[in-house]
Amino acid sequence: MAICASAHLSPAIGTMLGALGAIAGAFAGYEIRRRLVKKFGFPDFGVAAAEDLIAIGGGLLIVSHMF
């Protein structure tokens, strides 16, 4: 929402896009984590921690290139 507002776009559009991205990311992250744990026997906590680091790093990368 803040990115859309700073770009003089509708905050409502930013809110909807943010919500859709969060839902898609949550489902995709869960599915990827479940498959990695099942296929390779990785510990779930380790895969979840790596997933969180990737999500946080990706978010920071995107925001740092917006401004």
Secondary structure as the mmCIF struct_conf table of DSSP 4:
data_model
#
loop_
_struct_conf.conf_type_id
_struct_conf.id
_struct_conf.beg_label_comp_id
_struct_conf.beg_label_asym_id
_struct_conf.beg_label_seq_id
_struct_conf.end_label_comp_id
_struct_conf.end_label_asym_id
_struct_conf.end_label_seq_id
HELX_RH_AL_P HELX_RH_AL_P1 ALA A 2 SER A 6
TURN_TY1_P TURN_TY1_P1 ALA A 7 HIS A 8
HELX_RH_AL_P HELX_RH_AL_P2 PRO A 11 PHE A 40
HELX_RH_AL_P HELX_RH_AL_P3 ASP A 44 MET A 66
#
